[in-house]
Amino acid sequence: MGRTIGIGIQDFADIRRENLFYIDKTLFVKEWWDNRDSVTLITRPRRFGKTLTMSMVEQFFSVKYAGQADLFDGLAIWQEERYRSLQGTYPVISLSFANVKEKNYQNAREKICLLLVNLYGEHSYLLDSDVLTEKEREFFLSVSEDMTDVKATMAIYQLSGYLSRYYGKKVIILLDEYDTPMQEAYINGFWEELAGFTRSLFNSTFKTNSYLERAIMTGITRVSKESIFSDLNNLVVVTTTSDLYAEYFGFTEREVFDALEEFGLSDQKQKVKEWYDGFIFGHLKDVYNPWSILNYLRTEKFFTYWANTSSNSLAGKLIQEGSRSIKQSFETLMRGETLTRQIDEQIVYNQLDQDEASIWSLLLASGYLRVKNYRMINSDFGNWTEEYELELTNFEVKVMFRNMIRGWFGASSSDYNDFVKALLLDDIDAMNEYMNRVALSTFSYFDTGKRPSGQTEPERFYHGFVLGLMVELEDQYRITSNRESGFGRYDIMLEPKKCGLDGIIMEFKVRNARREDSLEETAAVALEQIEKQQYVADMIQRGVPEDKIRKYGFAFEGKQVLIEK
């Protein structure tokens, strides 16, 4: 009988005192302390134990936990005798931005200020001491939700000084989920305002703070230095491609297999590996996401636990509103193939709309992609750059993206499903009816809203449409789009995987009012292009008889669609 598993418990003390299931990661304390780095930023995907690790570090060092050595008794760090004397000996400032998920700058700033108010409340005993001068008492009491930017961005620095004098030691600062407000700011359009505020806060807290002993920051992404870390030259960044601390976030395969044995589930090792393995940190392969493993051990059911812990809104936004290139690349990933891309691990949020490399970097940092291979290449200008071969991390991630793509057509799901059925039956009248309903309901969802409407809209829509077809028909067809075939490029090809199914080619055209008098003429031009460019060549070469290949011309004008064959 395995130990009791507590789902969602992120307080280290609660886990230890209730004797809940825990995989010992306490040697992180030793490795981090021995490295003697001033400020460490560690990025890992969500639900990989960042918050639990920060809780463990706080409870190891904080004077609040002095005399509570029982929390660590029997764990690996307690075998290191010289570290026992460190437990409970430092003032620690600990806060988290995990809940700063506001929709505008004013509310985000107020939420951060409220966290600072609560932080000061935890240390209100300082007001009863003789450590504070009268001016400092005034500052302490002036910390509020509506304080000025100057006071807000200096609040942690000031508190560091008060605590350092009170305890006679420099402080350790822990900031968990530092980038959660950044992602929300990008999604909701107030990035520049928040970046300016955060830059000032981080500069005073981590750079010019003479009362700082050490600091750890955690998050999902490495936000670019120019955005918020421009003054922090004392920052050590540990990303998913770094070897440092690789084994302390996530479960190794040995740890997972031992847990399966403890719970009598050894016969499920291979399936657990397929669903939840695949994360790679530095050179450490076969890392599993803890959230899914814990949930599986508790329920003994395979499900998208990790993928369902948030709305995945940023990943969905980037792909749904992405260019043709983004969607085509994503089609490749959904087919189980790999992409080769240059990656810059510094995420520039305000460039995500223009820079495709930033999108793949963010998806890699977020855990949706993993690095299959890596190499250094010499560019034309003599500069060495990093090139990564990327793939979807595991089956759980693929299922998550399937559900996300289905959600794009949620407003017209019945019409979309009816269109797919009509397509398989070659019912051209029903195809026209349902495709027009789908386009009317979902057309605008694929536009970023940052570009003038025009001929790019249908392209964004139908590449999203292709991804939808891939999800619904992947068991029956191999679906590709805009690839070379014959003498030209087809828009969508459905190559049958099973005998008895027809092959399908679809050519999409936007009506050119100067050249074509009607949608019928545009559809005819699309069909003519299929014939002229010999788009059937690929499927014929692969053994599909020509008389078993159907061809459709799709003509677009705004949200109106006409399909001919």
Summary of the structure (lengths in Angstrom):
residues: 565
radius of gyration: 27.7
end to end distance: 63.0
largest distance: 92.2
contacts: 1810
relative contact order: 0.08
helix: 49%
strand: 18%
